[in-house]
Amino acid sequence: MAKRPTPKKRKPKSNGRMQHSIFVLHEVRRMRNLQNSPYATIAEPKNKADKALKGITRVKA
């Protein structure tokens, strides 16, 4: 007769919520550290004027 496999520890049905809350915790800490960094400044959008011109489809005469 073959040996029976050793019983494994039961994994909880879903650990997703806990995993997500830990991820959010780390993400909030990371964002806060970035904001408080001495190098943190508000980034200027690149090519702002060019994009505004692209938005104009018709020129009124």
N, CA, C and O of each residue as an XYZ file, in Angstrom:
244
protein
N       0.829     -1.192      0.000
C       0.000      0.000      0.000
C       0.873      1.255      0.000
O       1.893      1.323      0.685
N       0.450      2.232     -0.776
C       1.231      3.481     -0.893
C       1.037      4.340      0.351
O       0.007      4.275      1.023
N       2.053      5.144      0.636
C       1.959      6.050      1.788
C       1.014      7.204      1.470
O       0.944      7.680      0.337
N       0.306      7.631      2.474
C      -0.581      8.775      2.276
C       0.247     10.054      2.361
O       1.200     10.113      3.139
N      -0.100     11.094      1.569
C       0.662     12.349      1.630
C       0.440     13.052      2.965
O      -0.620     12.934      3.579
N       1.458     13.782      3.399
C       1.322     14.490      4.678
C       0.329     15.635      4.508
O       0.338     16.305      3.475
N      -0.514     15.869      5.488
C      -1.488     16.950      5.345
C      -0.798     18.316      5.340
O       0.091     18.581      6.149
N      -1.220     19.163      4.428
C      -0.630     20.498      4.298
C      -1.450     21.493      5.115
O      -2.616     21.244      5.424
N      -0.829     22.625      5.463
C      -1.556     23.664      6.184
C      -2.598     24.269      5.257
O      -2.335     24.502      4.078
N      -3.763     24.516      5.793
C      -4.838     25.057      4.972
C      -4.625     26.548      4.757
O      -4.376     27.301      5.698
N      -4.726     26.947      3.518
C      -4.576     28.356      3.150
C      -5.945     29.023      3.290
O      -6.956     28.409      2.946
N      -6.004     30.254      3.781
C      -7.308     30.914      3.860
C      -7.926     31.068      2.470
O      -7.217     31.135      1.466
N      -9.259     31.122      2.431
C      -9.965     31.133      1.156
C      -9.514     32.293      0.274
O      -9.235     32.095     -0.909
N      -9.439     33.490      0.829
C      -8.995     34.638      0.039
C      -8.169     35.554      0.911
O      -8.624     36.034      1.949
N      -6.951     35.788      0.471
C      -6.079     36.703      1.196
C      -5.931     38.007      0.411
O      -5.078     38.838      0.722
N      -6.774     38.173     -0.610
C      -6.662     39.311     -1.519
C      -6.891     40.642     -0.850
O      -6.168     41.599     -1.125
N      -7.888     40.733      0.030
C      -8.220     42.005      0.676
C      -7.068     42.472      1.550
O      -6.712     43.651      1.545
N      -6.487     41.544      2.301
C      -5.354     41.865      3.173
C      -4.164     42.311      2.337
O      -3.490     43.287      2.668
N      -3.914     41.594      1.262
C      -2.799     41.917      0.372
C      -2.985     43.307     -0.212
O      -2.027     44.075     -0.302
N      -4.215     43.641     -0.613
C      -4.492     44.942     -1.207
C      -4.306     46.054     -0.184
O      -3.757     47.106     -0.510
N      -4.757     45.836      1.052
C      -4.635     46.874      2.069
C      -3.168     47.157      2.382
O      -2.794     48.304      2.626
N      -2.339     46.114      2.374
C      -0.903     46.309      2.606
C      -0.287     47.062      1.429
O       0.564     47.931      1.621
N      -0.715     46.729      0.220
C      -0.227     47.435     -0.974
C      -0.573     48.912     -0.904
O       0.272     49.765     -1.177
N      -1.817     49.219     -0.536
C      -2.264     50.614     -0.437
C      -1.465     51.348      0.638
O      -1.080     52.502      0.454
N      -1.219     50.674      1.758
C      -0.430     51.271      2.839
C       0.951     51.675      2.339
O       1.403     52.792      2.592
N       1.630     50.763      1.623
C       2.963     51.059      1.087
C       2.903     52.163      0.042
O       3.789     53.015     -0.019
N       1.853     52.149     -0.784
C       1.718     53.145     -1.856
C       1.515     54.534     -1.270
O       2.102     55.502     -1.753
N       0.683     54.640     -0.223
C       0.434     55.934      0.425
C       1.729     56.454      1.040
O       2.043     57.639      0.927
N       2.477     55.569      1.688
C       3.752     55.968      2.292
C       4.731     56.450      1.214
O       5.435     57.443      1.400
N       4.764     55.737      0.092
C       5.665     56.104     -1.008
C       5.298     57.470     -1.586
O       6.172     58.297     -1.848
N       3.997     57.700     -1.782
C       3.534     58.980     -2.334
C       3.839     60.125     -1.376
O       4.260     61.203     -1.798
N       3.621     59.883     -0.075
C       3.883     60.916      0.929
C       5.366     61.262      0.947
O       5.728     62.435      1.038
N       6.227     60.247      0.862
C       7.668     60.487      0.832
C       8.064     61.276     -0.406
O       8.939     62.139     -0.343
N       7.422     60.980     -1.533
C       7.723     61.717     -2.763
C       7.308     63.176     -2.638
O       8.028     64.073     -3.075
N       6.137     63.409     -2.035
C       5.642     64.781     -1.873
C       6.546     65.583     -0.952
O       6.798     66.763     -1.197
N       7.032     64.949      0.105
C       7.835     65.658      1.091
C       9.301     65.755      0.692
O      10.110     66.339      1.412
N       9.639     65.182     -0.456
C      11.012     65.219     -0.916
C      11.403     66.657     -1.275
O      10.572     67.396     -1.802
N      12.655     67.073     -1.003
C      13.071     68.432     -1.371
C      13.106     68.626     -2.884
O      13.118     69.763     -3.356
N      13.121     67.548     -3.643
C      13.168     67.653     -5.103
C      11.778     67.642     -5.729
O      11.641     67.768     -6.946
N      10.740     67.490     -4.895
C       9.381     67.393     -5.422
C       8.885     68.761     -5.856
O       8.818     69.692     -5.052
N       8.539     68.877     -7.123
C       7.918     70.103     -7.647
C       6.787     69.681     -8.562
O       6.738     68.534     -9.007
N       5.879     70.598     -8.843
C       4.776     70.302     -9.747
C       5.336     70.310    -11.165
O       5.937     71.294    -11.594
N       5.138     69.223    -11.884
C       5.680     69.098    -13.231
C       4.842     69.900    -14.211
O       3.614     69.819    -14.203
N       5.519     70.683    -15.064
C       4.833     71.442    -16.111
C       4.505     70.493    -17.264
O       5.359     69.710    -17.679
N       3.288     70.555    -17.779
C       2.966     69.698    -18.924
C       3.809     70.102    -20.138
O       3.971     71.286    -20.433
N       4.339     69.099    -20.829
C       5.176     69.375    -21.994
C       4.304     69.713    -23.200
O       3.214     69.162    -23.352
N       4.776     70.610    -24.050
C       4.098     70.998    -25.302
C       2.651     71.424    -25.056
O       1.740     71.016    -25.777
N       2.455     72.253    -24.025
C       1.098     72.681    -23.681
C       0.496     73.499    -24.823
O      -0.674     73.324    -25.163
N       1.295     74.395    -25.415
C       0.795     75.265    -26.489
C       0.478     74.456    -27.744
O      -0.523     74.709    -28.415
N       1.336     73.479    -28.059
C       1.106     72.660    -29.252
C      -0.190     71.874    -29.130
O      -0.944     71.741    -30.094
N      -0.439     71.355    -27.933
C      -1.655     70.568    -27.738
C      -2.894     71.456    -27.826
O      -3.940     71.019    -28.305
N      -2.777     72.702    -27.363
C      -3.908     73.623    -27.450
C      -4.218     73.923    -28.913
O      -5.383     74.014    -29.300
N      -3.166     74.077    -29.729
C      -3.380     74.332    -31.158
C      -3.995     73.136    -31.847
O      -4.807     73.301    -32.757
N      -3.624     71.929    -31.432
C      -4.205     70.726    -32.033
C      -5.685     70.627    -31.743
O      -6.440     70.072    -32.541
N      -6.109     71.160    -30.604
C      -7.508     71.088    -30.217
C      -8.401     71.970    -31.085
O      -9.604     71.728    -31.184
N      -7.815     72.997    -31.717
C      -8.607     73.907    -32.569
C      -8.823     73.227    -33.909
O      -7.867     72.896    -34.612
N     -10.082     73.021    -34.257
C     -10.401     72.346    -35.526
C     -10.884     73.348    -36.563
O     -10.775     73.096    -37.763
N     -11.426     74.505    -36.109
C     -11.990     75.437    -37.068
C     -11.610     76.838    -36.643
O     -11.688     77.166    -35.459
N     -11.204     77.661    -37.574
C     -10.858     79.060    -37.269
C     -11.966     79.937    -37.818
O     -12.269     79.909    -39.010
N     -12.569     80.719    -36.927
C     -13.654     81.610    -37.380
C     -13.036     82.830    -38.043
O     -12.099     83.424    -37.510
N     -13.556     83.201    -39.198
C     -13.025     84.365    -39.919
C     -13.969     85.538    -39.772
O     -13.703     86.615    -40.306
